[in-house]
Amino acid sequence: MNADYGRLLMVMNRPKDALPLLEQAVKDSPKIQEAWANLAFARLDAGDKQGACAAIAEGLKLEGEPIKRDAAIIKSKAECK
């Protein structure tokens, strides 16, 4: 539920309001790549480039490939190393 409402807030262009919900979503479901990608986008949109890079890096540590496109966007916009 946190993830869904956090994502809704992101769509509504309210990343700072979404952050606590998306932070909780990754705590609740740390093995879901999409949760990490959503958190990365929220951090980026809230102005936290370093935090966005850290979140997407955590998501990429997990198995699967669904966030590779999101990761490329985050890495480019946040200037991740």
VEXGUPA-500070 format. One record per residue (C-alpha): x, y, z; chain; residue number from 1; residue in three letters. Coordinates in pm, 1 decimal, decimal comma. Layout:
<nodes>
+----------+----------+----------+---+-----+-----+
|       c1 |       c2 |       c3 | c |   k |   r |
+----------+----------+----------+---+-----+-----+
|        X |        Y |        Z | A | NUM | ALA |
...
+----------+----------+----------+---+-----+-----+
</nodes>
This chain:
<nodes>
+----------+----------+----------+---+-----+-----+
|       c1 |       c2 |       c3 | c |   k |   r |
+----------+----------+----------+---+-----+-----+
|      0,0 |      0,0 |      0,0 | A |   1 | MET |
|    286,3 |    242,0 |     77,5 | A |   2 | ASN |
|    435,1 |    172,4 |   -262,7 | A |   3 | ALA |
|    107,5 |    234,5 |   -444,4 | A |   4 | ASP |
|     29,0 |    559,0 |   -266,5 | A |   5 | TYR |
|    390,3 |    674,8 |   -298,1 | A |   6 | GLY |
|    378,3 |    608,2 |   -671,6 | A |   7 | ARG |
|     52,0 |    802,2 |   -695,3 | A |   8 | LEU |
|    214,1 |   1098,8 |   -523,0 | A |   9 | LEU |
|    500,1 |   1078,9 |   -772,3 | A |  10 | MET |
|    253,9 |   1091,4 |  -1061,3 | A |  11 | VAL |
|     98,2 |   1395,1 |   -892,4 | A |  12 | MET |
|    446,0 |   1557,7 |   -892,2 | A |  13 | ASN |
|    479,8 |   1541,3 |   -513,1 | A |  14 | ARG |
|    811,5 |   1358,3 |   -466,1 | A |  15 | PRO |
|    882,0 |   1499,6 |   -119,8 | A |  16 | LYS |
|    547,3 |   1367,5 |      3,3 | A |  17 | ASP |
|    616,5 |   1033,6 |   -164,6 | A |  18 | ALA |
|    959,7 |    984,7 |     -7,8 | A |  19 | LEU |
|    854,0 |    854,8 |    336,8 | A |  20 | PRO |
|    611,9 |    610,8 |    179,5 | A |  21 | LEU |
|    863,6 |    483,1 |    -71,8 | A |  22 | LEU |
|   1132,4 |    457,1 |    197,8 | A |  23 | GLU |
|    892,6 |    237,6 |    394,6 | A |  24 | GLN |
|    809,0 |     37,5 |     82,5 | A |  25 | ALA |
|   1172,6 |    -69,8 |     38,5 | A |  26 | VAL |
|   1191,0 |   -160,2 |    407,9 | A |  27 | LYS |
|    874,4 |   -367,0 |    374,2 | A |  28 | ASP |
|    982,0 |   -531,0 |     46,5 | A |  29 | SER |
|   1358,8 |   -494,9 |      7,8 | A |  30 | PRO |
|   1380,9 |   -757,7 |   -266,1 | A |  31 | LYS |
|   1148,8 |   -581,8 |   -510,4 | A |  32 | ILE |
|   1347,5 |   -396,5 |   -773,7 | A |  33 | GLN |
|   1061,0 |   -167,3 |   -872,3 | A |  34 | GLU |
|   1037,7 |    -37,7 |   -514,3 | A |  35 | ALA |
|   1401,6 |     69,9 |   -530,9 | A |  36 | TRP |
|   1350,6 |    230,4 |   -872,2 | A |  37 | ALA |
|   1048,5 |    425,7 |   -746,1 | A |  38 | ASN |
|   1249,7 |    544,1 |   -445,9 | A |  39 | LEU |
|   1534,9 |    646,3 |   -675,7 | A |  40 | ALA |
|   1302,4 |    854,5 |   -892,7 | A |  41 | PHE |
|   1147,6 |   1020,0 |   -586,0 | A |  42 | ALA |
|   1487,9 |   1107,1 |   -446,4 | A |  43 | ARG |
|   1600,7 |   1243,9 |   -780,7 | A |  44 | LEU |
|   1287,1 |   1453,8 |   -822,2 | A |  45 | ASP |
|   1329,9 |   1582,8 |   -465,9 | A |  46 | ALA |
|   1682,7 |   1696,7 |   -550,7 | A |  47 | GLY |
|   1880,0 |   1416,3 |   -384,7 | A |  48 | ASP |
|   2100,7 |   1289,1 |   -667,4 | A |  49 | LYS |
|   2332,0 |   1093,1 |   -438,1 | A |  50 | GLN |
|   2035,0 |    924,1 |   -272,3 | A |  51 | GLY |
|   1889,4 |    838,9 |   -612,0 | A |  52 | ALA |
|   2216,2 |    676,1 |   -714,4 | A |  53 | CYS |
|   2227,0 |    476,3 |   -390,5 | A |  54 | ALA |
|   1868,3 |    354,9 |   -429,9 | A |  55 | ALA |
|   1910,9 |    244,7 |   -790,3 | A |  56 | ILE |
|   2236,1 |     68,9 |   -698,9 | A |  57 | ALA |
|   2049,7 |   -130,2 |   -432,0 | A |  58 | GLU |
|   1782,5 |   -225,3 |   -683,0 | A |  59 | GLY |
|   2039,0 |   -340,2 |   -935,6 | A |  60 | LEU |
|   2194,2 |   -575,2 |   -678,6 | A |  61 | LYS |
|   1876,6 |   -782,5 |   -691,8 | A |  62 | LEU |
|   1810,5 |  -1050,7 |   -948,9 | A |  63 | GLU |
|   1606,0 |   -966,8 |  -1253,6 | A |  64 | GLY |
|   1613,2 |   -710,4 |  -1529,0 | A |  65 | GLU |
|   1293,9 |   -504,2 |  -1499,5 | A |  66 | PRO |
|   1465,5 |   -184,7 |  -1383,0 | A |  67 | ILE |
|   1755,3 |   -164,4 |  -1627,8 | A |  68 | LYS |
|   1581,3 |    106,0 |  -1833,3 | A |  69 | ARG |
|   1492,5 |    301,4 |  -1518,2 | A |  70 | ASP |
|   1849,0 |    258,1 |  -1395,1 | A |  71 | ALA |
|   1988,8 |    407,9 |  -1714,1 | A |  72 | ALA |
|   1760,5 |    711,7 |  -1676,0 | A |  73 | ILE |
|   1846,8 |    760,0 |  -1307,5 | A |  74 | ILE |
|   2220,4 |    717,3 |  -1365,3 | A |  75 | LYS |
|   2215,6 |    972,6 |  -1644,3 | A |  76 | SER |
|   2002,4 |   1236,5 |  -1472,5 | A |  77 | LYS |
|   2163,7 |   1194,5 |  -1130,1 | A |  78 | ALA |
|   2512,9 |   1170,0 |  -1278,8 | A |  79 | GLU |
|   2585,1 |    847,9 |  -1090,8 | A |  80 | CYS |
|   2934,7 |    708,6 |  -1100,4 | A |  81 | LYS |
+----------+----------+----------+---+-----+-----+
</nodes>
